[in-house]
Amino acid sequence: MEPNLAARALAAATEITASALSDVDPGTVLGTVVRHSAELADADLGLVMVRSDDGSVTVESAYGADHRDLLGVVLPAESAAGRVAAGGETVVTDDVTSDPRTSRFVPDVLHSYGPFAAASFGQGGRLLGALTVYREKGAEPFAPETIEVLTAFAGQAGVVLALAEGANARHRLTLYEERERIARELHDVIVQRLYAAGMQLDRVRRRMRWRFAQADGARLGEAIDQLDATIEEIRGTVRELRTTEIEPREPVAKETDLAESARGEVRIAGELLGYPPTLELSGELADIPAERADHVRAALREALSNVVRHSGASEVRVTLHRDDAGVRLRVRDNGCGVPRDVAKRGLRHLAERAEGAGGTFSVNSSPSMGTLVAFDLPLRS
């Protein structure tokens, strides 16, 4: 093998390996592969064709004259590129348009080319497709040493790209799981603590003696509003963390024990009310999809928050039931109802949650009958 050609092939393989193992877009790496292939073979055109499940191959990257016209071109499994992509031997011909092995499958855009070679892109169980090179009609055919280098280069480049794809997929999965952990920690721990602190401050504000309450009560009210705003911002961050696409290879379905979550919310409300609300649970609540459970938990938290802040109730009953239709939440109190001058932002958010998730939300409230909050959610969107 020509020493200079071998050195160029080694330098090209090194560059491709570095690109494939970095965060460079896979399309850019394929472009680097096909460019080096054409340059190593001293070809006028180079193509990388990726194999589909049916055995056909599609041009994913091209380098040379009219290369943009070739992107997306599909060749059948019976073509030379298709056979090579399936693990066949390297195919070489002096004229791609007249050789019986290749002529039937040459698209019109390639009829100006003569010398042709196709090598497997990848090796063994990691075949991705075929790498093909072309020279203009009348040009010198590809020499055996050139084909040897091209075949080795195509095999190595394909394997590097396949391994890098696997490494990147594992990295994406790890990132996905870490983001899910952070979201869960924010939602289940930080928000709960802020919520409890806000409730405690609100209880202090309402119990302050009037002669001291005007200035300090206003400050406490501002602090409570800031806590509410912070909670809403954290919830927004949690939603963004959980909905931003990271494309894990095998995302793991997350489930939540909604019964345990409900007990935690009711326990906090009981501490603030000075008596424990009644909690009734029925149905299987231990395997609720995390996103569905978050909606129900938000509805329960908002309903109990309104009871603590505004109702003056002496009795609160929470019922949570799951059946084949989904999850049904009811929060009923015997208080004075939701005052007209109270901001309804939290209730509006719950109505939006229910609508967006395919569920229903309603509030029935009056000074004589108290308040009933109903939140129904199917387990599938």
N, C-alpha and C positions, 0 to 999 in steps of 0.2 A: 504494500500500500504506500502511496506517495506520502512522505513525511509531512509535507506542508498541508496536504488534504486532511491527514489524521489530526494534526494540531488544530486546524480550523474546526473540525468536527468536535474535538474535545472542548474548545473554547465555547462553541455554540451550545453544547450540552450543559456546560457549567452555567451559562447565562440563563438557559431555560429552567434549570433546577432552582436557581436563586429566585427567579420570577414566580415560579409555580408555588414555592413554599412561603412566599410573602403574601400580602393582601392584594396583589395585582389582580384585576379582573380576568377571569378565565379566557374571555375573548381576546384579550391582549396577549396572553400567553400563547394561544393558538396562532395568533398573527406572527409572533416571534418564531415559533416552530416552522411555519410554512415559509417565512422569509429565509431563514437559515437553510432550509431544505433546498430551496431554489438556488441559493447562492452556492452551496456545496456542490450541487449537481451542474452548476453553470447552465441552469434552465431558464427559459423565457417565462414560464408560468409554473406555479406550485399551488396545489390544492390540499386541504385537509378535509376528508370526508368522514363523517361520523355515522356509525351503523345503527339502524333502528331494529326494533324487535322482529320485524318481518324480513330482515336481511338486506333491505335497501340501504343505500348510503346517501347522505345529504351533504352538500358542500357547506361547511361551517366557516371556513376561512380561506382566503385566496391571496396570492401575491404575484404581481406581474401585470401585463397588458390586459385590459378589459376585465380585470379581476372582479369588479363590482357586479358585472352582468352575470357572474357565475354563482354568486352567493344564493343559497337556497335551491340550487339545481339538484334534482334527485335522480339517481341511477339505480336500476333494479339489482336484485341480489345476483342475477345471472351475469352482470357486467364484470369486467376484470377487477374493478375497484371493489365490487360487492363480494367477489370470491376471495380476494385478498383480505378484506376486512373480516371475513369469517374464519380466517386462519390459513388461507391458501398461500402457496409459494409466491415470491415476488415475480411480477409479470414485467417483461421488457420487450419492446418491439421497436423496429426502425420506423414504422409508419402506423400510427394508431387508427387511421381512416381506412387502411386497406388490409390490415391483419385480420383474419377471420375471428380471432379470439376477442377482438375489441371493436371492430368496425360497426357492428349492429347497434352499439350502445353509445356512439359518439354524438353528443348534441351538436346542433348547428354552430353554436358559438365556438366550438373547438375544432372545426374542420380545417382551420388554417395551420394546425399543428401536425407534426410528423413523429419524431422520436418521442417515446413515452415509456415511463416506468411507474409501477405501483408497488408499494411495500406496506406491510401491516403496520398500523399505528398502535404500538403496544406489543406485549408478548404474553404467551401462555393464556392464563385465565383473566388477563387484564387487557384484552383487545378492545380498543375504542373505535377503530375504523381503519381507514386507509390513507396513506400519504402518496400523492401522485405528482409527477413532474413532467413537463412538456417542453419540447423545443420546436421552433418554427419548421415548416416543411423545407426539406433540402439541407437542414443543418446536420452536423455530424452526430451519429447515434451515440448513446450513452456508453462509456467504456465500462468494462467489468469492474475495475477498481472503484469507479464512481458508484455503481450500483451496490457494491459491497458496503461502502461507507453509508450510502443512503439507507440501506436496509437496517444496518446496525443503529444508525441515528434515529430512524423512525421508531424502532422498537424501544430504545431507551427513553426517548422523549415521551412516548405514550405511557410507559410505566411510571415515569416521574409525575406526569400530570394526574394519573389515576391515584397514585399514593398521596399526592398533595390534596386532591379532592377529598379523600378520606380523612386526612388530618384536619382540613378546614371544616368538614362536617362535624367532626368531634369537637372542635373548638366552638362552633356555633351552638352545639348542643349544651356544652358546658356553660357558655354565656347565657343561653336561654334559662337553664336551671338556676344560675346565680341571680338573674333578674327576677325570676319567680320567687326565689327565697327573699330577696330584698323587698319585693312587693308584699309578700305575706307578712314580713316583719313590720313593715310600715303600717299595714292595714290592721293586723291583729294585736299589735303591741303599742306602737306609738299613738295611733289614733285613739285607741281605747283609753290610754293614760291621759291624753289631752281632753278627751270627752269627760272623763271623771273629774279632772281638775276644773273644767268649765262648770260642771254641775255643782261642785263644791263652792266655787266662787259665787255662783248664782244663789245658792242657798244662804251663804253669808250675807250677800247683798240684800236679800229679802227679809232677813232677820235683824238687820241693823236698826237700832233705835232711830226714830225719825229725825231727831235734832242733830244727829251725826251723819245722817244718811245722804243728804243732798249732794255734797261735793264728793265724798268718798264713794257713794253709790254710783255716781256718774263715772268715776274712774273705774270702778269694778265692772260697770256695764261695758265700757270701752274695752277692758281686758277680755271680757267674755266674747265680745264681737270679734276681737282679734284671734282668739282661740278658735272660734267657729270658722273664720276665714282660713286659718292655718289648716284645720281639719279638711276643709274643702279642697285646698291646694294639694294636700297630701293624697287625698282620694283621686284627684286628677292625675297626679304623678303615678299612682298605682295603676290606674286605667291605662296610661301611656306605656308603662313598663310591660303590662300584660298584653297589649294589643299591637305594639310595634313588631313588624315582621322580622324575625331573625332566621327563619327557615331551618329549624332543627331537623335533622334527618329522621329521627324517630321521637317526636314530641310525646312526653308522658302525660297521660290524662291525670289531672289533679282532682281529688275529691275532698270534701269537707264534712266533718261531723257537725251538722247543723244543730243537733240537740245540745251539744257542749257549748256551742257559740251562744245559743239562746239562754242557757243557764248563766253564762258570764254576763250577758247584757242585763238580765233580770236581777242578778246579784248586785250589780252596780246601782241600778235604779232603786233597789230596796234600801241600800245604804243611804241614799240621798233622800228617799221618802220617809225613812224611819220605820218602815214596815215592809215585809216581803210581799211582792205581788204574787198572785197565784199563777203557776205555770203548768199547763197541760200539754203533754206531748203524745203523739200517736203516729203510727206508721214508721217505716224505716227511714231514719234521718241521718244515718252514719255515712252514706255514700253519695251525698249530693254533689254534683259538679261544682267546682269552686266558683265559677262565674255566677251560677244560679244562687248559690249560697250567699255570695256577697250582696246580691240584690235583696234577698230576704232579711239578712242581718241589718242592712242599711235601713230598711223599712221598720224593723223592730226598734232599732236605736233611735230613729227620729220620733217614732210614736211615744216611746218611753220618755224621751227628752221633753216632749210637749207636756206629758203628764206631770213630770217633776217641776217644770217651770211654770205652768199656767193653770193646771186643773184644780188644785186644792183637793184632790180626790182622797177618799179614805179607803177605797177598794180599787184594785187594778187586777184584771184577769187577762193573761196571755195564753192563747191556744195556738198550737202549731201542729198541723196535720199533713201527712203525705199519703197520697193514694196514686192510682194509675194516671190520674189527670194532671198531677203535679203537687205543688206545695201550697197550702192555704194558711195564712197568718191572720189572726184577729187579736187586736189589743183594745180592750174595753175598760173604761173607768166611769166612776159615778160622780165626777167633778162638775165644774161649772161650764165645761165646753171650751172650745178654742176662742179666746177673745178676738173681736173683730180687728182690734188695733195691733195684733201680733203679726209680725212678718211671716208670710207663708212660703218663703223661699225653699225651706227644707221639704215642705209638702209638695211643692211644684216639682222639685227634683225627683221625688219618689214617683210622682205621676209619670214623669218622663222616663224614668227607669223601667217602670212597668210596661209602658207603651213600647219602648225600644226592645224589650225582651219578650214581647208577645203576651204579656200578662195584663191584669187589671188592678186598679187602685182606687179606693174611695174612702171618704171621711164623712161620717154623719155626726153632727155635734149640735148640742143645744144646752142652755143653762139648766134645764130641768132634767134632762135625760143623760147628761154626760157626753162622752165621745166614744165612737166606735171606728177604729181604723181597720180596713180590710185590704189585704195585699195577696193576690193570687198569681201564681207563676207556674207555667208549664215547665217540665224539666228538659224539654227540647225546644230550641228556638225555632 
